[in-house]
């Protein structure tokens, strides 16, 4: 998808004239112009948002995209007392680069200096760490003081009423905040070329992961960056086994988002893996890319957003595949009854023994059904505490830990005036120590409606059944 500036045709000569005026930021004089930092969003979720901070003008911009990218809000902000990009802890500078929000703090959790709300950023990111940059706790937050230019210790501060206004537009581990000294506005054709090149790299990377060689896969990485490849032998052996079976195995990058700052690009997408029509989220995959000396884009760093440390060490892609394979095997056992074993004729005097398959106990079935009813009720009533109590401590979905998942749901609760969820055709089966709940889920809000199949993997935790993994398919 290519961004267009509304439905208007810009006067290019006027645009370039504005760009050439000394000390004039085009973002201030031409609000319909789209800065170079925003390249492409393609969300199946209807609408995405991005926050841009221009340190020179001490302005924060909110952009929305639902097919057309446009500025929807701008406001004054305050960055670090000392000019320039941050390099070390305590230097009173605001970092410059591409960051994402990883947590949300409400008024009751904050000291007054941080105002009525705060969103910590993921500084230092991988590139900051590789460059030796230090420091922590770089936030976008409100303030209890009169807002002054360049008055923070390194955070981006805005007025309390503005942090409250921005909060509904921020999705943890998804919404980017791009901080730059001065915005630039180039020829849209240059953006289209960059967008095409980055998407070609991501497409090639996906293909190499599915069917390419070890060297094919590594060809998409910068020679100065070597990713962890310890998982490759297991994956290579596994994917080859599926090439001779009727089951189809694939993976994809959905809802791509591409942004940049200077010569660094960040591509974010929801990685999923599919096996015979069943799909499971791997996590939110983030790539940093650059085009060194016009030799073509290469990956210079990568990570999964929002995953607990122990999940990252286990390799999220292989963990998701193993879980998906396990779920597929459970479904196959349930939907395809085993052939009866061949039996020899028996004499009338011999007792006939029939093997009885292991079934879920009535107590487990009742406890799980009651827990899921409470889960649906809490979801529909937007009771985040009761909803969160239904999840295991080590739950993970769409690249989010339990805490990040609950924070995301709280954000949706604020955004939508109503949420209605219903559950039909519940079936519960046993898989070792786990239980599998499969049902038809009907979800409705004023902005989104969907009907599909929900599968939950449940585990026993502190004597109660809790949701450990969940997948959804329309």
DOMAR-891311 format. One record per residue: residue in three letters; x negated, z negated, y of N, C-alpha, C, O in turn. Coordinates in steps of 0.02 Angstrom, whole numbers, plus 50000, padded with zeros to 5 digits. Layout:
alaXZYXZYXZYXZY/...
END
This chain:
unk499585000049941500005000050000499565000050062499034996850063/unk499785003650112499405004050175499815000950230500405002450237/unk499494996750269499844993650325499934998650381499485002650396/unk500514998450411500645002350471500854997550526501144992250512/unk500734999250586500894994850643501624995950661501795000150702/unk502064991850628502774992550640503004999550623502775002450574/unk503455002250664503675009150656503475013250717503695018850725/unk503055010250760502855013450822502215017350812501795015450771/unk502115022750849501495026450850501095024050910501305024650967/unk500485021250895500085018350948499765023650991499595029050967/unk499695022151054499305026451099498575024951087498305019951112/unk498235029251048497555027851026497075027551084496625023351085/unk497165031851133496705031851190496755025151227496245022551250/unk497375022551234497455015951267497125010451225496815005951253/unk497205010951160496915005851116496155005651124495865000251131/unk495825011551122495105011551128494885009451198494355006451206/unk495285011051249495115008851316495115001251321494674998251352/unk495614998251289495634990951288495044987951252494784982751271/unk494834991251197494274988751158493624988851198493174984851186/unk493574993651245492954994451281492904989951343492364989351372/unk493444986651362493414982251420493004976051403493164972651354/unk492484974451441492064968551426492484962151427492874960951473/unk492384958051374492704951451373493444951651361493784946551367/unk493724957551343494434958051331494564958251257494324962751222/unk494944953551231495124953651160495764957751153496264956151185/unk495734962951112496314967351104496904963351077497484964951092/unk496764958251037497304954251008497734951051062498324949751051/unk497444949751120497824946751175498234951951212498804950551232/unk497964957851223498294962851265498754967551226499194970651256/unk498654968051162499064972551122499294968951059498974969751007/unk499824965151062500034961151005500244965150944500304962350889/unk500374971750952500564975850894499964978150855500044980550799/unk499354977550883498754979650847498604974850790498694968750798/unk498384977450734498224973350676497474972750670497124977850664/unk497194966650670496464965850669496164968050603496504968350552/unk495524969650605495164972050546495144966950489495054968850432/unk495224960650505495174955550452495734956150400495654953650344/unk496284959350418496854960150372496854967150344496914972050381/unk496784967750278496724974250246497364976050209497694981050226/unk497554972150159498124973950117498414967950082498054963750056/unk499084967550082499444962750040499934966749998500214971650022/unk500034964849935500544967949894500864962549852500654961249796/unk501364959449878501664953749844502334955549812502754958749844/unk502414953549750503064954249717503534948649740504124948549722/unk503274943949778503664938149798504064939349862504394934749887/unk504034945449888504444947149946504074947050011504134951750051/unk503704941750025503364941150089502754936650082502774931550047/unk502224938550116501604934650117501404933350189501624936750235/unk500964928450198500744926650265499994925750267499674924150216/unk499704926650325498994925450336498904922350405499264923950452/unk498414917850410498254914550473497564916850495497094917050455/unk497504918750558496874921150586496704916850646497124915550689/unk496074914650650495844910650706495284914450742494784916350712/unk495384915550807494874918750849494564913250892494884910650938/unk493934911550878493614906050913493494907550987493554903151029/unk493334913851002493194915551071493784914151117493694911251171/unk494384916051097494974914951138495324908451124495804906651159/unk495084904651072495414898351052496154899551039496594895951063/unk496274904850999496954906650980497024907050904496564909050869/unk497604904950880497774905450809498364910250804498844909750842/unk498324914950756498844919950746499144919350676498774918150628/unk499794920050671500134920250606500404927250595500774929950636/unk500204930250539500434936950521500874936650459500754932650413/unk501394940750458501844941250401501814948350374501704953150411/unk501924948950309501964955550279502524955750227502504951950178/unk503004960150237503514961350187503604968950179504154971450170/unk503054972450182503054979750182502754982450246502464987850247/unk502814978650299502504980150363502154973850389502454968550391/unk501534974550407501154968850432501274968050507501234972950544/unk501424961950528501574960950599501394953750618501414949250577/unk501224952950681501104946250708501784943050723502204946050755/unk501874936850699502514933450712502424927250755502914924450779/unk501804924950765501704918950805500974918550826500534920250787/unk500854916250887500184914550909500224908050949500724906550981/unk499684904250945499684897750978498964895750995498484898450968/unk498904891051042498254888551060497974884151004498344880750969/unk497314884250997496994879950948496344877250978496124879351031/unk496044872550943495404869650964494934869750906495094867150852/unk494344872750915493844872850862493264868250881493324864350928/unk492694868650845492154863950853491854863650923491854868550960/unk491594857850940491294856851007490694861251018490534863051075/unk490354863050964489744867250970489914874250946490234875150894/unk489694879150984489834886150967489414888450908488904885350891/unk489634893850877489264896850821489544894750754489934889950750/unk489354898350700489594896650633489294890250606488714888750620/unk489674886550569489434880250540488894881450489488924886350451/unk488394877050488487874877550437487744870950402487574870850343/unk487804865450438487644859050407488144853650427488484854150478/unk488174848550385488624842950399488454839750465487864838450480/unk488974838250505488874834850568488644839150626488484836450679/unk488624845850618488394850050673488944851650724488824855150773/unk489554849050711490124849750757490324857050767490614858850819/unk490184861350718490374868350721490934869850671490984866550619/unk491334874750688491864877050643491594882850601491324887550629/unk491674882550535491414888050493491774894650509492344894750530/unk491414900150497491704906850504491704910150436491204910150401/unk492264912950418492314916150353493034916250329493504915450368/unk493114917150263493774917750231493884911550189493494910050144/unk494414907950205494554901750169495284901550148495704905450172/unk495434896850102496114895850078496284888450079495844884250074/unk496914886950087497144880050091497224877250020497524880449977/unk496954871350008496944868549940497364862149933497464859749878/unk497604859449989497994853349986498404852550049498254855750100/unk498914848450046499314846950106499384839450113499524835950065/unk499274836950174499384829950190499964829350240500004833050289/unk500404824650226500964823350270500794817750319500284814450312/unk501224816850367501124812050421500934805150395500474801950420/unk501304802750344501194795950319500514795050286500294789350277/unk500184800450267499544800050234498944800650281498374800150260/unk499074801650346498554803450393498424798050446498874794350465/unk497794797750468497634793950527497904797650588497964803750586/unk498064794150642498374797350701497964803250728498254807950756/unk497304803050722496894808350750497034815150720496904820350750/unk497324815150658497474821450625498194823650636498434828350604/unk498544820250680499224822250697499714820950641499654816150602/unk500214825250637500774824150590500724828350527501184828150485/unk500194832250519500124836350459499424839350456499104840450507/unk499184840750395498514843550388498474847550323498784845850273/unk498074852850325497954857150268497204858050259496904862050296/unk496894854550212496174855550199496024862650175496414865550137/unk495454865450198495224872050176494694871150121494444865650110/unk494544876650087494054876350032493334877550056492944880650022/unk493174874950116492474875050139492104869050109492394863550107/unk491494869850084491114876150081491324880250020491354877649964/unk491464886750031491644890949974491004893149938490454890949954/unk491094897549889490514899649848489964902749889489374901449877/unk490144906749938489644909949980489294904950025488684905450036/unk489674900150051489364894850091488854890950050488304889550073/unk489044889249989488604885349946487974889349929487424886549929/unk488054895849916487474900049900486994900649960486394901549951/unk487274900050020486854900650081486594893950104486254893550156/unk486744888550068486484882050085486884878450139486644873450167/unk487484880750154487894877350205488184870950176488384870750118/unk488204865850216488454859350193489004856850239489164859950290/unk489284851150220489844848250258490474848650216490534852750170/unk490954844450233491594844250198492144842850249492024842050309/unk492764842550222493344840450262493454844850323493514842350379/unk493464851350313493664856050366494404857550356494594860550306/unk494804855450403495534855750397495844859850453495544860650507/unk496444862250441496904864250494497374858350502497724856550454/unk497404855350562497804849250569498094848750639497894852250685/unk498564844150646498854842650711498404837750749497844836350727/unk498644835250805498244830550843498704825950884499234828050907/unk498474819750894498854815150936498604815251007498834811351049/unk498124819651022497834820051089498084826451123498374830851092/unk497954826851188498084833051224497594838251197496994836951193/unk497844844051178497424849251148496964852251201497184854751253/unk496314852051187495814854951231495404860051193495314859351132/unk495154865051227494744870151195494094867051170493794862851203/unk493874869351111493234867251081493144859651085492664857151115/unk493604856151054493594848851060493614845350992493694839250988/unk493544849250936493574846150870492864845050843492374847250873/unk492834841550787492184840450755492014845950705491524845450668/unk492424851150703492314856750657492954859350627492974864950601/unk493484855450631494134857650606494464862550655494204863750710/unk495034865250635495454869150680496064864750695496474863450651/unk496114862650757496664858150777497184861950818497014866250858/unk497814860350807498364863150846498844857550862498784852050835/unk499324858850905499804853750925500264852050866500384856250822/unk500514845950865500924843550809501534847950796501704849350739/unk501854850150850502454854350840502274860950807502674863850771/unk501654863250818501444869550788501234868750715501344873250675/unk500944863050697500774861950626501414861450585501434863750528/unk501934858550614502574858150580502884865150573503214866650522/unk502784869350623503054876150620502684880450569502994884550536/unk502034879450562501634883450516501734881350443501674885550398/unk501874875050431501884872350362502304876550313502064877750258/unk502904878850331503304882650282502994889350263503184892350213/unk502524891850303502214898350290501584897850248501294902950230/unk501364891850232500744890850196500874889550122501234884950105/unk500584893650080500594892650008499894890749985499424894449995/unk499834884949954499184882649932498864887549884499204890449841/unk498214888649892497824893149850498064900449854497924904449810/unk498424902049907498654908949916498574911249989498304916650001/unk498814907350036498804909350106498084908850133497794903450132/unk497804914450158497124914150185497124911850258497604912850295/unk496574908750278496434907550348495754910750361495244908550333/unk495744915750404495124919350420494904917050488495264917850538/unk494314914150492494044911450555493464915950576492984916850539/unk493514918650636492994923150660492874921850734493304919250769/unk492284923750759492134922650829492564927050873492864924650921/unk492604933450857492994938150897493304943450853492964946550812/unk493944944550861494294949650822494084956650843493914957850901/unk494084961150795493944968250809494524972450782494894970250738/unk494584978450809495134982850793494854989950786494674993050836/unk494814992450724494504998850713495025004150696495625002850694/unk494785010150683495205015750664495575014050599495245011950551/unk496235014750596496605013150534496345016950474496405014550418/unk496065022950484495805026850428495225023150394495145023650333/unk494825019650433494275015750404494545010250359494255008850306/unk495095007150380495415002050339495665004950274495585002050220/unk495975010850278496245013950218495685015550169495775014750108/unk495125017750194494565019250149494305012950115494155013050055/unk494245007550154494025001250124494514998650073494324996350019/unk495164999150089495674996950043495645000849978495684997949924/unk495575007349983495545011649923494935009849881494985009449819/unk494375008749913493755007149877493805000449841493594999849784/unk494084995349874494154988749843494634989049784494504986149732/unk495194992549793495684993149739495394996949680495554995449622/unk494975001949693494655005749639494185001149600494155001549538/unk493834996749635493394992049601493804987349556493624986249498/unk494344984549582494754979949543495054983449482495094980549428/unk495264989749491495544993549435495014994749381495144994049322/unk494414996649403493874997749355493674991349320493524991449260/unk493664985849357493504979249327494004977449272493804975149219/unk494654978549286495174977149236495064981349173495114978749117/unk494934987749183494844992349126494234990249085494254990449023/unk493684988449119493084986349083493214979949043492954979248987/unk493604975349070493764969149035494174970648972494074967448921/unk494634975348977495074976948921494714980948867494814979548807/unk494304985848886494044990448835493324992748846493054996448806/unk493004990548900492324992748915491794988748879491934983848845/unk491174991148886490614987548856490384981848902490614981348959/unk489944977848876489634972448915489324975348979489404972349032/unk488974980948973488644983949031489144987149079489034987149139/unk489694989949051490214992549095490484987049140490574987949200/unk490614981249110490894975649146490414973149200490614972049257/unk489774972449182489284969949231489134974949286488874972949338/unk489304981249277489164986249328489564985149392489404987949444/unk490084980949388490494979649447490224973649487490514971849539/unk489684970649464489394964849498488744966849533488374971149510/unk488624963549589488004964649627487404962549584487434957449550/unk486864966449586486274964649546486004957649561485674954649518/unk486134955049621485884948449639486344942749616486194936949626/unk486914944649585487384939549562487544940749488487784946149470/unk487404935949446487554936449375488104931449357487984925449359/unk488694933949339489244929349321489114926249252488704928749213/unk489464920849238489424917749171489724922549120490294924649127/unk489344924249069489574928949018489564925748948489594929248898/unk489544919148945489504915748880490134916948838490104916248777/unk490694918648869491324919648835491394926748807491834927948766/unk490964931348829491054938448811491044939848736491484943448712/unk490574937048697490564938548625491234937048590491474940948550/unk491524931148606492164929348575492714934248596493104936548555/unk492744935848661493244940448686493154947448656493644950648636/unk492544949848652492404956448626492634957048553492934962048533/unk492494951948514492704951948444493464951748438493754955248397/unk493774947648480494504946848477494864953248497495324955448462/unk494664956248552495014962248576494934967948527495394972048519/unk494364968448493494274973748443494764972948385495004977848357/unk494894966648366495354965448311496054967748327496424969848283/unk496244967548391496914969648411496974977248417497534979948417/unk496414980748421496434987948425496674991148360496894996848359/unk496624987348305496844989848240497514986948218497744988148162/unk497824982948262498464979848246499014982748291498874985348345/unk499644982148268500194984848309500314980948373500654983448418/unk500054974848377500144970848438499744973748496499164975648487/unk500034974048555499694976548614499404970748653499734965548662/unk498794971548677498444966348715498214969448780497874974548780/unk498384966248836498184968948901498134963148951498364957648937/unk497834964549009497814959749063497884963449129497754969449133/unk498094959849180498244963149244498084958449302498034952349293/unk498014961349361497944957649423498544959249467498614964849490/unk498984954349478499604955449515499574952349585499164947849598/unk499994954849628500054952349697499374952149733499184946949759/unk499014957749735498354957649766498384956549841498854958849875/unk497894953049867497824951749938497094953149956496644950549923/unk496974957150007496294958950027496204957350101496584959750143/unk495704953350116495544951650185494784952050194494424952550144/unk494554951850256493834952350267493634948350329494054946650371/unk492984946950333492684943950393491974946550397491564945350353/unk491844950250450491214953950456491154958750397491594962850387/unk490604958450358490514963150303490694960150235490534963050183/unk491034954350235491234951050173491984952050163492384950750208/unk492174954250103492884955050085493064949850032492654947949991/unk493684947650035493944943249982494564946549954495014948549991/unk494594947049888495184949649853495454944149809495104941249768/unk496094942649818496424937249781497004940349742497364944649768/unk497094938249679497634940949639497814936049584497414931849564/unk498434936649559498664932649502498464936249438498734941649424/unk498004933449401497794936649338498254934449282498394928449274/unk498494939249243498934937749187498664941349125498324946449131/unk498824938749068498644941949004499284942648964499694938048962/unk499364948348930499984949848894499814951648822499334955248809/unk500224949248776500154950648705500834952048676501264947648671/unk500934958348656501564960448624502174958548666502664955948639/unk502144959848730502714958548774502754951548802503134950348848/unk502354946848775502344940048801501774939448852501214941648838/unk501914936448909501424936248963501284929048983501724924748983/unk500654927748999500444920949019499974921449078499524925649080/unk500084917149127499654917149186498974914149168498944908849136/unk498434917449188497764914949179497584910349238497334904749228/unk497724912649299497564908849358497504913449418497564919549412/unk497384910449475497284914349537496544916149542496124911849553/unk496394922449533495704924849531495494927049601495844930849635/unk494914924549623494654926349689493984929649681493534927049648/unk493914935549711493284939249712493024939549783493414940649830/unk492384938649792492054940449855491664946849842491324947449792/unk491734951649889491414958049881491064960249944491234957949999/unk490574964649937490264967649996490004974549975489924975949916/unk489874978650025489614985450015488904985550044488824987050103/unk488404984050003487724983650028487454990650041487414994849995/unk487264991950103486944998350122487355004350100487075009550081/unk488025003650103488475009050086488365011850015488435017850003/unk488175007349970488075009349900488695008149857488665009049796/unk489235006249888489855004749851489974997349845489494993449843/unk490604995249842490774988249837490564985349770490624988549718/unk490304979149773490124975449713490334968149723490364965649779/unk490474964849667490674957849669490054953549679489574954149642/unk490074949149729489504944749743489654937449726489204933249728/unk490284935849709490474929149687491194929449663491584933749685/unk491384924949617492064924749593492224917749568491784914049547/unk492864916049569493094909649544493844909749536494174914349560/unk494104904549503494824903549498495024898049547494684892949553/unk495584899249582495814894549632496244889049601496674890449559/unk496134882949623496604877449607496564874649538496994870549520/unk496064876549497496024873949429495604867549428495104867049464/unk495794862649386495374856749378494694858749350494634863849317/unk494194854649362493504856349343493444857549268493084862149248/unk493794853549226493704854449154494014860949130493784863749079/unk494524863549165494804869949147494334875649164494274880449127/unk493994875049221493524880249242492944880649192492724886149175/unk492704874949168492154874949121492354878149055491924881049021/unk492984877649036493214880448973493334887948977493494890948925/unk493274891049034493434898049048494184899249044494464899748990/unk494514899649102495244900249105495504906449068496044906249039/unk495134911949070495384918049038495444917148962495954918848933/unk494924914448931494954913448859495434907848840495764908248788/unk495484902648882495974897348868496684900148869497084898548825/unk496834904348919497504907348923497634911748863498184911748835/unk497134915648842497234920048785497384915948722497834917748683/unk496994910648711497114906648651497824903548651498154903448600/unk498044901148710498724898348716499254903648703499754902348670/unk499134909648730499614915148721499654917148648500204918248621/unk499084917648616499074919448545499434914248503499804915848457/unk499324907848520499654902448484500414902848493500794902048445/unk500644904148555501354904648568501664910648532502214910148505/unk501294916248531501544922248497501624920948423502094923448392/unk501154917248394501204915648323501804911248308502134912048257/unk501944906448353502524902048344503174906148348503624905248307/unk503214910648398503814914848405503904919348344504464920248320/unk503354922148320503384926548262503644922848201504044925448163/unk503404916648192503644912748134504384911148140504734910748090/unk504614910248202505314908548212505774914548204506304914048174/unk505554920348231505994926248232505954930248169506434933848153/unk505414929848131505354933648070505314928848011504784925947998/unk505874927847975505864923047920505394925447864505354931447850/unk505044920847833504574922847780504934925647720505494923647704/unk504604930247686504874933047624504894927547571504414923747566/unk505434927147533505454922047481504914923447428504814929147408/unk504584918247405504054919247355504344921647289504914920047271/unk503934925547253504144927847187504164921947140503704917947139/unk504704921447102504774915747056504854918146985505194923146973/unk504554914746939504654916346868505324913546845505564908646873/unk505634916746796506264914046769506164906846745505634905346716/unk506644902746755506574895746733507084894246680507624897246676/unk506904889546639507374887546587507894882946617507774879646668/unk508464882646587509014878646613508824871346618509104867646659/unk508354869146576508174862046576507694860346633507604854446648/unk507384865446664506904864046718507264863146784507694867146801/unk507094858046822507404857346888507144862746935506564864546932/unk507574865346977507384870547025507194867247091507594863747122/unk506564868447112506314865447174506254870747227505884875647219/unk506594869947280506564874447336506104871447390506194865647409/unk505624875447416505204872947470505584873047536505854878247554/unk505604867547569505984867047632505494867347690505034863347694/unk505584872247737505124872647794505174866447838505704863347843/unk504614864747869504594858847913505034860047974504974865248007/unk505464855347989505914856148046505784850748097505494845548082/unk506004852048157505954847048210506454841548197507014842848175/unk506254835348210506704829748196507274829548247507214832048303/unk507824826548226508414826048270508244821848332508494823148386/unk507814816748323507624812448379507214816448430507334815948490/unk506724820348406506334824448451506774829348489506714830248549/unk507234832548452507664837548483508094834448538508184837348591/unk508354828448525508774825048575508354823048635508564824048692/unk507764820048624507344817848679507144823748723507154823248784/unk506954829248692506734835048730507304838148770507224839948828/unk507884838748738508464841548773508654837348833508814839948887/unk508634830648826508804826248881508284826748937508454826848996/unk507644827248918507114827948968507194834349007507104834449068/unk507344839848972507424846349006508034846449051508024849649104/unk508564843049032509144842649075508974838849139509184840749194/unk508584833549133508364829749192507904834049235507924833649296/unk507484837949203507024842549238507414847649279507264848849338/unk507914850749249508324855749284508704852449341508754855349396/unk508974846449329509344842949381508894841249440509094842249498/unk508284838749427507824837049480507604843149519507544842949580/unk507484848649484507294855049516507844857349563507714859249620/unk508464857249539509034859649578509184855149638509414857549690/unk509064848649631509204843949685508594843049731508624839249779/unk508054846649716507434846449755507134839349758506864837149808/unk507204835849701506904829249694506204830149664506124830249603/unk505704830649707505024832349684504724826849640504344828349595/unk504894820549653504614815149614504854815349541504464814949494/unk505514816049533505794816449465505574822849430505444822949370/unk505544828249468505314834649441504594834049416504434836149361/unk504164831049457503464830249438503364825649379502884826449341/unk503814820849369503754816149314503844819549246503684816649194/unk504104825649246504214829349183503594833149160503594836149107/unk503044832949199502444836849184501874832349160501784826749184/unk501494835049113500904831549087500344831349140500314835549184/unk499914826349134499374825549183498924831649185498664833449238/unk498814834949126498364840749124498744847349124498494852449100/unk499364847249150499754853449157499384858449202499044856549250/unk499474864849187499194870149229499634876349224499854878149169/unk499764879449281500154885649282499964889749343499884886949397/unk499884896349334499724900949389499104898549427499064899349488/unk498634895749391498024893549422498064886949459497594884949492/unk498644883449453498734877249489498754871249442499064871549389/unk498424865849462498464859549426499154856549438499554859149476/unk499284850949404499934847549412500054845749485500604847049511/unk499564842849519499664840749588499784846849633500224846649677/unk499394852249623499494858249663500164861449649500484864049695/unk500384861149586501034863949567501604860249602502064863349629/unk501574853649602502094849649635502084850749710502614851149742/unk501484851349740501444852749812501754859449828502094860249879/unk501634864349785501934871049794502694870649791503044873849831/unk502964866849743503684866149737503984862449797504534864049819/unk503614857549824503844854149884503904858949943504374858549983/unk503424863549946503454868450000504074872949993504404874350043/unk504224875049932504834879049921505464875049937505944877749963/unk505444868549922506024864349938506154864250013506734864150034/unk505614864150053505704864350125505934871150150506324871750197/unk505704876350116505844883150139506564885250125506874888550166/unk506834883250066507494885550046508014880150059507894874250045/unk508594882150085509124877250097509454874950032509714869450029/unk509434879149980509694877049915509294880449860509024885949869/unk509254877049803508954879749742509424877849685509604872049677/unk509614882849644510054881449587509714884249525509534890149521/unk509644879949475509324881849412509784879749354510034874149353/unk509884884249307510274882549248509894884749185509464889249188/unk510054881749129509704882849066510224884149012510694880249003/unk510134889748975510604891448921510214893448858509624895248861/unk510554892948802510284895348737509614891948721509134895248702/unk509594885348728508984881648715508834881448640509264879848599/unk508204883248623507954882748554507294878948555506854880348596/unk507234874148510506634869948508506314870648439506654869848388/unk505674872148437505314872848374504684868548375504494865948427/unk504384867948317503794863648309503174867948298503194872848261/unk502624865948330501984869348320501444864048318501174862148370/unk501294861548258500814856048252501084849948288501644847748276/unk500674847048333500904841248371501314843248431501644838948462/unk501314849548449501684851948507502394853948488502554854948429/unk502814854648540503484857448531503574863248579503314863048635/unk503924868348558504044874248598504784874548616505214874648572/unk504934874748681505624875448705505704882448735505344884348780/unk506194886148710506324892948733507054893248755507504891148718/unk507184895848815507874896148840507934901548894507434904048920/unk508554903148909508704907748964508764903749028509144899049033/unk508374905749078508354902249142508664906549196508484912349204/unk509134903649233509454907049290509254903249353509444897449362/unk508874906549397508634903449459508934907049519508954913149521/unk509164903149568509454906049629509254901949690509254895849688/unk509084905449743509014902449810509274907749859509454913249838/unk509284906149923509544911049970509084917149977509284922250004/unk508464916449953507984921949961507804925349895507514930749896/unk507984922249838507724924849775508194923049718508434917349714/unk508324927949674508734926749615508394930149556508144935749561/unk508374926649499508074929649440508364926549377508534920649376/unk508424930749326508674928449261508164930749209507984936649206/unk507934926149167507434927949118507334922549066507714917749062/unk506814923449027506664918848972506084914248992505554916449012/unk506204907848987505694902749002505464899648935505864897948892/unk504804899148928504514895748871504084889948895503654890848937/unk504214884048868503834878148885503484875448823503784874948770/unk502844873948830502484870348778502464863048798502244861348852/unk502714858748754502784851648768502304847548726502174849148668/unk502044842248756501594837748719501814830548729502164828848777/unk501604826348684501774819248688501264815748733500664816248720/unk501494812348784501054808848830501364802148848501914801848876/unk501024796748832501274789948846501964788848816502404785748847/unk502054791448755502684790348719503264794748741503824793848717/unk503144799548786503674803948810503464811248805502864812848808/unk503954815648797503814822748796503724825248868504144824048911/unk503164828848879503004831448946502854838948941502644841348889/unk502964842448996502824849648998502074850649008501784848149057/unk501764854248962501044855448962500874862448989500394863249026/unk501274867548969501184874348992501874877549000502354875548966/unk501934882349045502564885949050502444893249067501994894849106/unk502844897549037502814904749051503524907249063504004904349039/unk503574912649101504234915449118504204922949112503714926049133/unk504724925949084504754933149078505464935549095505954932849068/unk505504940549139506164943149157506474947049099507024949649105/
END
